[in-house]
């Protein structure tokens, strides 16, 4: 592939450069789809989405570690 200006070193650097981006995208999408199926309330869901987007790797990992559950409705007395 040398005539095209692409050598093995460039290809390896390109793949290692794209790996974190692809991993972040995969983790983010998996976390968002997992949250969608949990039936969280609107505010709770919005906060989790902001955490996932604001803290790229840590936010998506936090969803898998914390595993937010559906909250029972508040009882008014």
Secondary structure, DSSP 8 states (H G I E B T S, - for coil): -GGGT--HHHHHHHHHHHHHHHHHHHHHHHHHHHHHTTT--HHHHHHHHHHHHHSHHHHHHHHHHH-----------
